[in-house]
Amino acid sequence: MTAPPFDVLVVGASLAGSAAALVLARSGANVAIVDRSPFPRPKACGDLLSPDGVSALSRLGLEGAVRAAGAATVRRFVLVRPDGRRLAGRLPAPALSLSRERLDVLVLDGARAAGAAAFLGEAVTAIEGSLDAGFTVRTGARTLSARAVLGAWGRYSPLDGRLGRPFFGAPAPLFGFKTFLAGAAGRRLDDRVALHLFRGGYLGLSLVEEGRVSLGALATPAVATEAHHDLERLLARLRAESPALAADLEGLAPEPGPALVSEPVHLGVRQAVLGEILLAGDAAGVVDPYTGAGMALALRTGESAGTLLARHAAGEVLSPALGAEWERRWRDATGRVYFFSRLFRPVFLGGAATRLVVPVAGPLAGLAARLTRGPA
Ligand SMILES: Cc1cc2nc3c(=O)[nH]c(=O)nc-3n(C[C@H](O)[C@H](O)[C@H](O)COP(=O)(O)OP(=O)(O)OC[C@H]3O[C@@H](n4cnc5c(N)ncnc54)[C@H](O)[C@@H]3O)c2cc1C
């Protein structure tokens, strides 16, 4: 006997996918999530959840659990140039900082507690079908069927290649790095995120749970190659160039284990609908990490896609209208964020505009923090 199809199958159980599954399951839809990784799993990310993301968590009913898991509150930012000149400001509202190992599990657990099924440690290798005929989704271990599919597989997956997405296999414009640092000196980051700019990239530092410090960096291929894709080497170079960074890192040591190097990072808008698959989070578009808006967008677009797909499952939104309706909602929710994230990119990613950093970037960072928030 074949299993009845799921109303929705969500590919990717991270923030976008689990937020969508949580909303769908709460609405009574029959939903499953599939992820290639078992959870918790490491994630190349700066771990700072912006005020918009905190609001999304609160709507999902998860803010309390995230605070209880030890998330640090962050109200201020400081932007530092290699010559040590710095500009500080207040975020528009408090942000939260928690390792992705903890945060992602809490959102996934929220979806499971609401009734979503989860298949973890299974990569999706093929998605076939249509809204009319139904979809077939294959992993190495099973074949699942669903009336609709939400793609939330992040910024770069072999699945993108199989589905013919043009950025897959193209030269990587940027790479991400991530590690955790330990040491009592991390307390000097209390209540603030520090963004250090360097030639060809930037690096963020913030406290997460239990006094650990999260370090996330974004770098051009030239910088990554020069450091042999090795974060220790990159940090040695940056410490030598920037006494301010050396001072922020003083007394902190990397936790045991290798640093993470992310998949290639292709920034910018992609598409909210691929064939008849709806997309959310980084799978639909990748916002510049300096905005600290990526996780918030993942939660918000996941939540919004879940709401729309629940109406589709209930027969309130018909299949022919689903794709266009999602495109419209996605654009409304994200357009402003992408516009301003692109606009300020040269200031944060080097080139001639970097020299503007002190006169302009302080106000810009404050402005960017406001402008790259989603619509109220
Ligand atoms: C260096 C760097 C620093 C950053 N710092 C911040 C920050 O401080 N704050 C912030 O808000 N944002 C930050 N971001 C952005 C943030 O990490 C992303 O926007 C966010 O993780 C997107 O969430 P998502 O749910 O869309 O995708 P992801 O979190 O990438 O999750 C995608 C999931 O899909 C799964 N998957 C992939 N392929 C398959 C497959 N074939 N089958 C099944 N599952 C699959 C993966 O295992 C993964 O769990 C940063 C990004 C970078 C590169």
The ligand as a Gaussian input file, in Angstrom:
#p B3LYP/6-31G(d) Opt

LIG

0 1
 C       29.770000      34.111000       6.843000
 C       28.284000      34.278000       7.080000
 C       27.857000      34.875000       8.258000
 C       26.495000      35.064000       8.470000
 N       26.094000      35.660000       9.627000
 C       24.793000      35.894000       9.838000
 C       24.360000      36.525000      11.035000
 O       25.144000      36.830000      11.940000
 N       23.025000      36.767000      11.183000
 C       22.121000      36.403000      10.219000
 O       20.924000      36.651000      10.401000
 N       22.495000      35.762000       9.098000
 C       23.800000      35.491000       8.886000
 N       24.180000      34.822000       7.758000
 C       23.144000      34.313000       6.848000
 C       22.421000      33.065000       7.429000
 O       23.373000      32.089000       7.788000
 C       21.445000      32.484000       6.396000
 O       20.700000      33.531000       5.823000
 C       20.475000      31.455000       7.018000
 O       21.178000      30.356000       7.543000
 C       19.481000      30.951000       5.971000
 O       18.668000      29.960000       6.550000
 P       17.921000      28.886000       5.620000
 O       16.988000      28.152000       6.507000
 O       17.384000      29.545000       4.408000
 O       19.077000      27.939000       5.083000
 P       20.200000      27.120000       5.851000
 O       20.310000      27.532000       7.262000
 O       21.418000      27.193000       4.990000
 O       19.656000      25.640000       5.834000
 C       19.510000      24.900000       4.665000
 C       19.279000      23.438000       5.078000
 O       19.014000      22.682000       3.888000
 C       19.670000      21.432000       4.022000
 N       19.890000      20.882000       2.668000
 C       20.696000      21.348000       1.690000
 N       20.620000      20.570000       0.608000
 C       19.732000      19.580000       0.913000
 C       19.237000      18.456000       0.198000
 N       19.618000      18.162000      -1.058000
 N       18.345000      17.641000       0.815000
 C       17.934000      17.898000       2.080000
 N       18.390000      18.958000       2.804000
 C       19.269000      19.781000       2.213000
 C       20.958000      21.748000       4.769000
 O       21.484000      20.601000       5.426000
 C       20.500000      22.822000       5.759000
 O       20.133000      22.291000       7.015000
 C       25.541000      34.628000       7.496000
 C       25.978000      34.011000       6.325000
 C       27.343000      33.845000       6.104000
 C       27.795000      33.200000       4.828000

